[in-house]
């Protein structure tokens, strides 16, 4: 084995040391734990859409780095807020 490779066999544990998860004791523990997978659902999830923007506008938002779609969303929301305040 070369000097720059780690000996992985030393990290392995004896499989007989692992508890038997099929026993009634472990099954009762698993039954009590709620299953939570992924993110919690949003009340108002975002919607995927396609929008056509001028190249210079898109370039300006993208040049500010990651999160450019969120910034576009914030600008559109601010516009809607201003429009609702005018009425």
Residue frames relative to the residue before (quaternion, step in Angstrom):
aa qw qx qy qz dx dy dz
X 1.0000 0.0000 0.0000 0.0000 0.00 0.00 0.00
X 0.4544 -0.6975 0.4757 0.2843 3.58 -0.90 0.88
X 0.6423 -0.5734 0.3642 0.3550 3.55 -1.21 0.56
X 0.7063 0.4683 -0.2828 0.4492 3.62 1.07 -0.61
X 0.6335 0.4947 -0.3482 0.4824 3.62 1.22 0.01
X 0.4108 -0.7173 0.5169 0.2227 3.52 -0.95 0.98
X 0.4402 -0.6642 0.5338 0.2829 3.55 -1.05 0.73
X 0.2501 -0.8162 0.5069 0.1195 3.57 -0.25 1.28
X 0.5808 0.6150 -0.3849 0.3691 3.59 1.06 -0.56
X 0.6222 0.5504 -0.3553 0.4286 3.60 1.09 -0.54
X 0.6400 0.5346 -0.3236 0.4470 3.63 1.23 -0.40
X 0.5766 0.6073 -0.3807 0.3922 3.60 1.19 -0.41
X 0.2617 -0.7423 0.5979 0.1520 3.51 -1.09 0.83
X 0.6006 -0.5469 0.4366 0.3868 3.52 -1.24 0.41
X 0.4283 -0.7212 0.4711 0.2728 3.66 -0.63 1.02
X 0.5911 0.5767 -0.3733 0.4226 3.60 1.17 -0.39
X 0.5882 0.5799 -0.3635 0.4308 3.60 1.26 -0.29
X 0.5810 0.5935 -0.3746 0.4122 3.58 1.20 -0.43
X 0.4826 -0.6646 0.4728 0.3192 3.62 -1.00 0.74
X 0.4873 -0.6289 0.5185 0.3133 3.55 -1.21 0.52
X 0.2330 -0.8261 0.5023 0.1046 3.59 -0.24 1.29
X 0.6024 0.5667 -0.3684 0.4244 3.60 1.22 -0.04
X 0.4706 0.6745 -0.4518 0.3456 3.60 1.23 0.03
X 0.6372 -0.5468 0.3738 0.3941 3.61 -1.13 0.56
X 0.6024 0.5724 -0.3589 0.4251 3.59 1.04 -0.70
X 0.7030 0.4397 -0.2632 0.4931 3.58 0.87 -0.95
X 0.6234 0.5440 -0.3482 0.4407 3.61 0.99 -0.75
X 0.6327 0.5201 -0.3273 0.4712 3.61 1.05 -0.75
X 0.6352 0.5190 -0.3284 0.4683 3.58 1.00 -0.79
X 0.6708 0.4979 -0.2990 0.4613 3.60 0.90 -0.93
X 0.6425 0.5435 -0.3281 0.4292 3.60 1.01 -0.76
X 0.6667 0.5151 -0.2996 0.4477 3.60 1.12 -0.63
X 0.6542 0.5259 -0.3140 0.4437 3.58 1.13 -0.59
X 0.3776 -0.7250 0.5210 0.2458 3.61 -0.74 1.01
X 0.4029 -0.6976 0.5407 0.2424 3.55 -1.10 0.76
X 0.0535 0.7804 -0.6186 0.0737 3.57 -0.67 1.12
X 0.0367 0.8047 -0.5885 0.0695 3.54 -0.41 1.22
X 0.8316 0.1876 -0.1516 0.5003 3.55 -0.97 0.86
X 0.7011 -0.4299 0.3554 0.4443 3.50 -1.34 -0.23
X 0.5405 -0.5867 0.4621 0.3875 3.59 -1.12 0.48
X 0.5467 -0.6272 0.4279 0.3531 3.60 -1.01 0.69
X 0.4089 -0.7044 0.5305 0.2352 3.55 -1.08 0.78
X 0.5459 -0.5984 0.4667 0.3549 3.56 -1.17 0.57
X 0.7856 0.0797 -0.0256 0.6130 3.56 1.05 -0.83
X 0.1472 -0.8253 0.5390 0.0820 3.59 0.14 1.23
X 0.5511 -0.6006 0.4580 0.3547 3.56 -1.17 0.55
X 0.3367 -0.7353 0.5636 0.1685 3.53 -1.24 0.62
X 0.3719 -0.7082 0.5545 0.2293 3.54 -0.92 0.90
X 0.0815 0.7932 -0.5957 0.0965 3.56 -0.89 0.96
X 0.3467 -0.6843 0.5875 0.2576 3.53 -1.34 0.07
X 0.0016 0.7913 -0.6101 0.0393 3.55 -0.91 0.94
X 0.3049 -0.7405 0.5686 0.1883 3.57 -1.03 0.77
X 0.0422 -0.7932 0.6069 -0.0285 3.53 -0.81 1.13
X 0.5694 -0.5516 0.4650 0.3941 3.56 -1.20 0.45
X 0.6016 -0.6064 0.3893 0.3445 3.55 -1.04 0.82
X 0.6740 0.5001 -0.3099 0.4466 3.60 0.94 -0.83
X 0.6201 0.5282 -0.3427 0.4680 3.60 1.09 -0.67
X 0.6708 0.4909 -0.2920 0.4731 3.56 0.87 -0.96
X 0.6445 0.5264 -0.3186 0.4538 3.58 0.95 -0.87
X 0.6495 0.5235 -0.3190 0.4497 3.59 0.96 -0.85
X 0.6757 0.4755 -0.3015 0.4759 3.60 0.91 -0.84
X 0.6757 0.4940 -0.2998 0.4577 3.60 0.93 -0.85
X 0.6284 0.5568 -0.3420 0.4221 3.59 1.06 -0.68
X 0.6117 0.5518 -0.3474 0.4479 3.59 1.22 -0.37
X 0.6101 -0.5959 0.3318 0.4033 3.59 1.29 0.01
X 0.7829 -0.3194 0.2361 0.4789 3.56 -1.32 -0.20
X 0.7145 0.4094 -0.3318 0.4602 3.54 -1.12 0.75
X 0.3591 0.7665 -0.4786 0.2335 3.57 1.24 0.17
X 0.6296 0.5252 -0.3498 0.4533 3.62 1.02 -0.64
X 0.6301 0.5188 -0.3247 0.4778 3.58 1.05 -0.74
X 0.6495 0.5099 -0.3242 0.4616 3.59 0.97 -0.80
X 0.6220 0.5138 -0.3444 0.4800 3.61 1.01 -0.73
X 0.6374 0.5240 -0.3206 0.4651 3.59 0.98 -0.84
X 0.6520 0.5180 -0.3129 0.4568 3.60 0.98 -0.85
X 0.6432 0.5139 -0.3194 0.4693 3.59 1.00 -0.80
X 0.6637 0.4921 -0.3052 0.4735 3.58 0.94 -0.84
X 0.6406 0.5157 -0.3267 0.4658 3.60 1.01 -0.76
X 0.6382 0.5201 -0.3219 0.4676 3.59 0.98 -0.85
X 0.6272 0.5257 -0.3332 0.4682 3.59 1.03 -0.75
X 0.6580 0.5007 -0.3117 0.4682 3.60 0.94 -0.86
X 0.6360 0.5270 -0.3256 0.4602 3.60 1.02 -0.79
X 0.6536 0.5009 -0.3152 0.4717 3.59 0.97 -0.84
X 0.6471 0.5212 -0.3182 0.4565 3.58 1.00 -0.83
X 0.6838 0.4763 -0.3032 0.4622 3.60 0.92 -0.81
X 0.6376 0.5207 -0.3305 0.4617 3.62 1.13 -0.53
X 0.6131 0.5547 -0.3429 0.4460 3.63 1.16 -0.47
X 0.6703 0.5225 -0.3049 0.4298 3.58 1.07 -0.57
